[in-house]
Amino acid sequence: MLTYREGVPKIPAAAISGEDADRLTRMAARGERIRLKLTMGAEMLPDADSANVIAEIRGREKPEEIVVVGGHFDSWDVGAGATDDGGGAVAAWAVARLLKKLDLRPRRTIRVVLFTNEENGLRGGLDYRDRYRADLSRHVLMLESDAGVFAPVGFGLSANETARAQVTAIAALLVPINATHVAASGGGADIGPSATAGRIPAMSLEVDGSKYFLIHHTEADTVDKIDPSDLSKCVAAMTAMAYVVADMPQRFGESQGTH
């Protein structure tokens, strides 16, 4: 990630993949002389129109209260962006598809958001915050998948202790796919602006990230790297969490009987 201060020369910079860095380390350890030729073709282009894609399953009792599930669907300048974050966007979309297939309609609205332009300034996340600013107080949870759709291990959560206890109980439903861990904090780049502005509980899908940086932002980030079984488990975990939170008698993060 690269940012520039105002008024200073924008010096070109580049990054190599973790896999290539490891190879160079091994070569250096063997005493080999390393020579690199770097060819860079990246450039900043003018802004162009883009849009978030939003779908809802309207709540049956409290449709004005919202659980957001999302990912972003812009790719990096190499590869196809399948892991970062096309898989996360597909998983979020599949939450709505699965609930429709199972004919499940929770008390609250589940809103799926495919955020645009995460890589180039968070424009989708910022637009969502500004467009729905008046409704942020009615958002009960925002969940993002942006770490790849590898085997899920649980969730990260930034919320109060009551919410943490509730998520721990919900995650117990996911014992069959070993996705029960609840990490100390969670969130995501796209949901961050809204979660901060509205003080909304923020959650991330946590996965086995051991292979993430082998393909992240490289030519290797293509759809053949996505395991359909792992993706299905990610969809199951996100669907279970979103549905139960949206269907709770009390608002997420509040004790039973609290209004």
Beta strands, then each sheet from edge to edge (+ up, - down):
strand 1: 53-57
strand 2: 62-72
strand 3: 108-115
strand 4: 139-144
strand 5: 152-158
strand 6: 181-183
strand 7: 202-207
sheet 1: 1+ 3- 2- 4- 7- 5+ 6+
end
